[in-house]
Amino acid sequence: MQLGQYPAPGHVVAHVSDPHLLADGRRQYGVIDTEAGVVRALERLANLDPPPQALVFTGDLADRAEPAAYARLRELVEPAAAAMGAEVVWVMGNHDERAAYASGLFDSDDAGPQDRVHDVDGLRIVALDTSVPGYHHGEVDAQQLAWLAEVLATPAPHGTLLALHHPPIPVPMMRAAEIIELLDQERLAAVLAGTDVRAILGGHFHFSSHATFAGIPVSVASATCYTSDPAPVERFVSGVDGHQSLTMLHVYDDRVVHTVVPLAAAPEVSGFPSDVIAQVEALSAEERRELLSRKDSAFNTTAP
């Protein structure tokens, strides 16, 4: 039931990034349980109503591109996605290796750029491979740009989300990332101009960030493994075990709403059980406003 002035979104998409999964339960930097981060993200997503129709993982799926890590990632994600009724969209990152990625996630022997197109109930999601073999910075070559231009030449019924690992935005909060950013971004901007791309999803930085690129909103999801502290004390780079999150996208006809969802549990200090929803829905719009918005209502004066 619609409680406010906006209808329900047409599409719901979960944006998860940088799991950096390691094989055999090994810990990243000897500390980070990367598998636990993926599991926690999936647990949080399973609580959502409505559930996501797509799970988009924007790169660095396996920390060392180990075949066993890709296999374990599929074991964790695919059953959870199926239970939600969600399609999985994998995206290459700089820690991934094309041959192992293609074999491990798509049972393919194609070791070229891992660019793919997904149709999620009329919402097109393009996974663009920005990785550069042997390096951590990003690039999109001329052949990929031509392919992308051809894909975008025909608009999708509900528009397009472009998912890539290296976000095409400045990084003022972590200057070290400028060295490993996406190169020649103006070439990508020229391809995107005038297309139906409604949002660009990226990862790579290990913290949430938002900007625009070629007039298109860009959303960078944090990581499920370790995160980058954007305000460290006397450090060039500082990776920390905290602030892990994912981002939810609710796609409406005329806008896309992005919401950061922390992975860590936090103590509840106020709230009401879910069975209150039915009681609220049974009220008229005027009754709901008087009960929930009026400052001296029984609802607002009896809360602790």
N, C-alpha and C positions, 0 to 999 in steps of 0.2 A: 504494500500500500504506500502511496506517495504521501509523505508527511509535510514536505515543503513545496516549494514552487517548481522544482525540477523533477522531471520523470526519472525513472531508473536508467542507468547507463546502458548503451547498446552492447558494449563489450567490456570485459574485465580481464586485465592482463597483469601477471606478476612478473616483476623485473628483479632477477637475482643475479649477482655478479661475483666473480673471483672466488670460487670455492677452493681453488688450489689443492685439490684432493691428492693425497699421497697414498701409495700402496702399502699394504700390510700393516695398517694402523700406525705408521710412523708419524711423529709430530713435527710440524713445521717449526724450525728454529729450536727444536727440542721442547717446545712448550704448547703450541697451538694444535688442538685436536680438530683437524680440518673436517673430518667426517661428522663430528658432533655439530659443527656449524651448519652443514647441509641438512642434517636431521632436524635441527631446531627450526630452520627455515621452513621445511616441509610441514612440520607440526603447526607452526603459526598459520601457514596457508590453509591447512585442513580445517581451521576454525572459522574461516571466512564465509559469510553468506551475503551475496551470492559468491560461489567459488570462482576462481579464475578460469578462463577458457583457454589460456595459454600461459606456459611458464617459459620465460625468455632468460636464458643464462648468457650474459654478455662476456664470455671469455675467461681465460686462465682457469679452465676447468680442471686440469691436472697440473700440479706444480712442476713436475718433471717429465710430463708427457709419457708416463708409464702406462703400458697397456692394461695392467691390472687396476690402475686408478680409474681409467675410463670405464672398465668393466664394472667396477664397484659403484661408480657414479650412476650408471644405468640401473644397477640393482636397487639403488636407493630411490632414484627419481622416477623412473618409469612406472612402477606400481602405484606410487603416490599420485602421480599425474593422472593415471587411469582412474583411480578412485574419485578424483575430482572432476573427471571428464575433460581434462585439459590436454592440449597438444604441447609437446616439448619442442622448444626452439633452441638449438645449440649454436653458439657463435665462437669462432676462433679467437684466442688471445695470444699474447706474446710468449707465454709460458707453454702454450700448446705447440705440438709439432704436427704438420699437416698429414703425414702418412699415418702416424699413430692415431690421430684424431679421426681421420676418415675411416680407418679400419675399426677402431674401437667403438665409435658412435654410429656409424652408418654401414658397417660391413662392406666398405668400399676400398678399392685399391687405387683410387684417384688421389694422387699426392699434390695436385695443383691447388689453386686458391679455393677455399671452401665457402663458396657463395651459394645461397639457397633461398628459395621463395616459399613461404607458407601462406595458406589461405585459411583464416579462422573466421568462419561465418561471414565472409565478405570483407573482413579486415585483413589486408595484406601485411605480412611481416617479412621484411627482407633481412636476411642474415648476411652481412658483408664482412669478408675476411680482410682485416687491415694488418695482419701480421706480416713481418719481414723475416724470412728464414735466417737464423743466426743472429738476430738483433732484437732489442726490446722496443725500439720506436716503431711507429706505424706508417703505412703507405698503402695507397690504392693505385694499381698500375693502369695504364691506358686501356688495356683489354677489359679489365674489370669495370672501369668507368663507362665504356661503351656498352657492356652488358647491362649495367645498372640503368643507363639511359633508355635502353630498349625495354627493360622491364617496366619502367615508370612511364613510358610513352602512352600506355593505356591505363587510365585511372581505375582503381579498384572501387567496388560499390561503397565501401565505408572508409576509403583512404588507406594510407600506408604508414606503418611504423618502420623506421630504419634502425636496425640493431647492429652495432659494431663495438669493438673493444676499446679502441682509442678515440675518446670523444674529441670532436673538432671545436674545442673551446680553450680560452686561456686558463692558466692554472696559477692564479696569484697567491693562493694559500700554500703552495708547495712547489717552489721554483725548480727543485730537482726534476720534477716531472716534465718541465719544459724540454729537457734534453731527450726525452723518450716520447714526445708527443706525436701526433699524426702530421706527417709532412705534406706540403703542397695542398693545404686545405682549400685554397681558392679553386682548385680543379674540381673538387667534390662539390663545392658551392655552385659552380656553373651547371653541373648536372642536375642538382636538386631544384634550381630556380624554376618556379612555375609548375612544379609537380604537385601530386596529391599527398606528399609526405607531411604527416601531421605532427610527428614527434620523432626525435632521434634519441635512442637509448644507448648508453655507453657504460663502461666500467673503468678498469685500469688504475684509477687514482686511489682506491680503497677508502674513499669518503664520499658522502653525498654532495653533489654540486648541481647547479642549474644555470642555464644561459640560453642564448639563442644563436642560431647559425643559419645564415642565408634566410633569415626571417622565421626560422622553424625552432620551436622550443626544444631544448636539449636537457635530458635528465640523466645524471650520472648516479648509479646506485653504488652504495658502499659494498664492502666485502662480507662474506660469511666466515672468512678465516680471520686474519688479523686486520686491523685498520690503520690508516695513517693519521697521526695526530696533526691537525691543521694549525695548531697553536703551541708547538713545543718550545721548551726553554733551552736556548743555545744549542739547537740541534739542526743539522742540514736536512736530515730525514729522521723520522721517529715512528716506528711501527709499534702499535700497542695492542694488547689483548683486551679490547672493549669497544663499545659503540657499534658493534656489528648490526647490520640492518638489511632489509630489502625494500623495494619500492613497489607500491601498487598503482596501477593505471586504471582509471575508470573513463572509458571513452564514450563521450556523448556525440550527438550529431554535430555540435558546433564548438566543442572544446574537449580537452583531455585534462583530467585532474590527477595529479601525482601526489601520493601520500607515502611518507617514510614510515616503515614499520620496524621498530627495534626488535632484535631477536631475543635479548635477555629478558627474563622475567623480572618484574618490579612489584613491590608490595602495593596492594590496593589500599587507598586511604578513603575512598568514597565510591559509591556505585549502587546499582540495583540489579536484581536477578533478571534473566532474560524473559521470564514469564510476564514481566511488566509490559513487554511490547504489545501483547494481545490486548491488554487493558487500555493502552494508549491508542491503539488503532480503533478500538470500539467507540472512542469519543469523537465528537464533531470537531472540525477545525477550530471553532471558537472555544470549545471546552478545552482542547489541548493547549491552546494559547494561554487561557486563563490559569490552567493548572501548572504549566511548565515555564511560562514566561513571566507571569505576574510575580513580583518580588515577595509579596506578603501572602502568597497562596500556601495551602497546607503542605504542598510538595516542597516548596522552598524554605519554609520555616521549621519543618520537622527534621530536615536533613542534619546530620551531626556536624 
